[in-house]
Amino acid sequence: MLKKIVTGFLIFAASSLFGMSLHQLNTASKSELMEINGIGEKKADAIIKERKKGKFKSFEDFQRVEGIGEQTAKNVKNDVKVKKDTKKK
């Protein structure tokens, strides 16, 4: 029983962190986006333009942005999580 509770909590915590990092991508200003590794002015503009069409629901969904491929999406995912964790401390 304890194992199920712990597993459930870990799944919830991981999904919450994932959701928060996507939230940052969906709400960040241009200058905030440019603070993310691999995102310059042109990609920040492309992100803002694309998210006006609809929020990003996953990092795979994030790849619909022009100039964002699988590797960049992975880097952004990792960088956003690191920045989120850093701000907590």
C-alpha positions as CSV (number, residue, x, y, z in Angstrom):
1,M,0.0,0.0,0.0
2,L,2.8,2.4,0.9
3,K,4.5,1.6,-2.3
4,K,1.4,2.5,-4.3
5,I,1.1,5.8,-2.4
6,V,4.7,6.7,-3.0
7,T,4.5,5.8,-6.7
8,G,1.3,7.9,-7.1
9,F,3.0,10.8,-5.4
10,L,6.1,10.5,-7.7
11,I,4.0,10.4,-10.8
12,F,2.0,13.4,-9.7
13,A,5.1,15.4,-8.8
14,A,6.7,14.6,-12.1
15,S,3.6,15.6,-14.1
16,S,3.3,18.8,-12.0
17,L,6.8,19.8,-12.8
18,F,6.3,19.0,-16.5
19,G,3.1,21.1,-16.5
20,M,4.8,24.0,-14.9
21,S,7.6,24.1,-17.4
22,L,5.1,24.1,-20.2
23,H,3.3,26.8,-18.5
24,Q,6.5,28.9,-18.5
25,L,6.7,28.4,-22.3
26,N,3.1,29.4,-22.8
27,T,3.4,32.6,-20.7
28,A,7.0,33.8,-20.9
29,S,7.8,37.2,-22.4
30,K,10.2,37.4,-25.3
31,S,13.1,38.4,-23.0
32,E,12.3,35.5,-20.7
33,L,12.2,33.1,-23.6
34,M,15.6,34.4,-24.8
35,E,17.1,33.4,-21.4
36,I,16.5,29.7,-22.2
37,N,19.5,27.9,-23.7
38,G,19.2,27.7,-27.5
39,I,16.5,30.4,-27.8
40,G,17.5,33.6,-29.5
41,E,15.4,36.5,-30.8
42,K,14.1,34.8,-33.9
43,K,13.1,31.6,-32.1
44,A,11.5,33.6,-29.3
45,D,9.4,35.5,-31.9
46,A,8.5,32.2,-33.5
47,I,7.4,30.7,-30.2
48,I,5.2,33.7,-29.4
49,K,3.7,33.6,-32.9
50,E,3.0,29.8,-32.7
51,R,1.5,29.9,-29.2
52,K,-1.1,32.4,-30.3
53,K,-2.5,29.6,-32.4
54,G,-2.8,27.4,-29.3
55,K,-1.0,26.6,-26.1
56,F,1.8,24.0,-26.0
57,K,0.5,20.9,-24.4
58,S,3.7,18.8,-24.6
59,F,7.3,19.3,-25.6
60,E,6.5,17.3,-28.8
61,D,3.8,19.9,-29.5
62,F,6.4,22.6,-28.9
63,Q,8.2,21.2,-32.0
64,R,5.6,22.8,-34.3
65,V,7.5,26.0,-33.8
66,E,9.5,26.9,-36.9
67,G,13.2,26.2,-36.1
68,I,12.5,23.9,-33.1
69,G,13.5,20.3,-33.7
70,E,13.6,17.3,-31.4
71,Q,17.0,18.2,-29.9
72,T,16.2,21.8,-29.3
73,A,12.9,20.8,-27.6
74,K,14.8,18.4,-25.3
75,N,17.3,21.1,-24.4
76,V,14.6,23.6,-23.7
77,K,12.7,21.1,-21.6
78,N,15.8,20.4,-19.5
79,D,16.7,24.1,-19.2
80,V,13.2,25.2,-18.2
81,K,13.1,22.5,-15.5
82,V,16.6,23.6,-14.2
83,K,15.5,27.3,-14.1
84,K,12.3,26.3,-12.3
85,D,14.2,24.2,-9.7
86,T,16.8,27.0,-9.2
87,K,14.1,29.6,-8.5
88,K,12.6,27.4,-5.8
89,K,15.8,27.4,-3.7
